[in-house]
Amino acid sequence: MGSQVRGVQLARLLGQWHALPGRRRSPDYAALAGAVRGLLADGRLPLGVRLPAERDLAEALRISRTTVTAAYRELRDSGHLASRRGAGSWTMLPGTHRVASNGLWIPLDDRDMLDLGVAALAAPPELLPAARAAAEDLPRYLGGAGYHPIGLIELREAVAQGYTDRGLPTSPDQIMVTNGTQHALDLVLRLALAPGGGVLVESPSYPNALAALSARRARITTYGLAADESGWDADLLLGTLRQVRPRVGYLIPDFQNPTGHLMPAELRERLVSTAHAVGTDLVIDESFVDLPLDGTVLPPPTASFDRHSRVVSIGGMSKPFWGGLRIGWIRASAPQVQRLAAARVGVDMASPVLDQLVAVHLLAAAPAIATARRAQLAAQRDALLGALAARLPEWRVTVPRGGVTLWAELDGPISSALARAAEEVGVRLAPGPRFGLDGTLERFLRLPFTLPAADLVEAVGRIAAVRYDLDRAGLPRWREPSVIA
Ligand SMILES: Cc1ncc(COP(=O)(O)O)c(C=O)c1O
């Protein structure tokens, strides 16, 4: 989206803005203003964007212009819109907001907020000793300039060993260290995708990956992933690849964010051979690969089926260890790594030496840390599932066998409305449409199980209260059927 959003685009983002099931209907202008605020709060509508002219939005929404005028007035009054006569209206936020860890804007007084918008764990206890040990190692590097565009050799060795241990022989020249997996994706896209190039992604998918693709002005085609355990429909996925022949495919086969699905080995193999046949490069995001639960056995890495350097794997420290480290990596062919390093100097030169040394120490302790993380995540997931079954039994969930999130199918297209209501009772949610591109997925909600079990149970209680309050606030009366003539 550029600096101006057209009426039809905003209408698409707004989706079902006035259809809150069971809720006593507020005036249309207030519902419209509330829905625009919701889009701003969850990042689907950026700040500083010029909103459509009132007439344009009224036409796109098929409502009266006075409703739009009143909604814009309310947004101006609440500090969400700045208007200049004759020039237009721009989105903004009231001064009492700040940027949250996930990059979204939130109110300042949120100390008691239970944040289910971020799917990441707090740091493990091993982090501090690893940081101390890294500081001891630092003098070895202080005699040099400190720029290592592809990363410290000891970290690249440790990461390469991790792939080799998973059955994918890898040498350190095939690894480039980055500032997190998100940075890895951005760098790979810079190299693999010209502006306007075609990309295939799953829907739902990871919102910040969608943001990276939009920033490259990618032409995005989505492929629908099932919410239930059936996951990827092989014929549909491969058929879409053959038909669209995108330049790049971005997929998360290992405990997909947000669904938690795990792609079976056979489909991985077919995916790689089809991608090669149609000239598509695959970017495989392995953010959650270290977090299988319930003893789930991992299929071979997707890149292990690659014979033609079609697959670039990206991953990092954030999910098994800590997001605050900002250490990720790319696994590609050695010549690709050299090209990525050349591209990187125009971005950030290199990753911090000290953080890489911390990563080396954590990876040395990885088996013990990962075991504890898995036990913690399984217990938290089960607490979340138990609370959902008790308080929101109409919601359908598939038990994820790994990763940190579950993807709940709600009892109506209420995800954005629920997120707005939950915010008022101190629970931050990432509504379903954040994980897609076109304002759909309103029937779904991603729920991470990264908070302590007691917080998850409390959060579900609050969500259930607002869900049922919505109903109690104004039970819809049955209307007499009207005659259509
Ligand atoms: C699928 C996926 N890719 C990338 C990232 C970003 O990870 P990092 O913190 O390593 O940049 C995340 C974080 O949630 C993720 O879920």
The ligand as an ORCA input file, in Angstrom:
! r2SCAN-3c Opt
* xyz 0 1
  C       7.765    -17.823     10.418
  C       8.617    -16.754     11.032
  N       9.628    -16.249     10.322
  C      10.413    -15.277     10.822
  C      10.195    -14.766     12.073
  C      11.085    -13.661     12.564
  O      12.082    -14.189     13.344
  P      13.343    -13.380     13.817
  O      13.069    -12.888     15.191
  O      14.444    -14.420     13.805
  O      13.626    -12.280     12.846
  C       9.161    -15.263     12.859
  C       8.888    -14.710     14.193
  O       7.796    -14.854     14.716
  C       8.340    -16.277     12.309
  O       7.299    -16.774     13.003
*
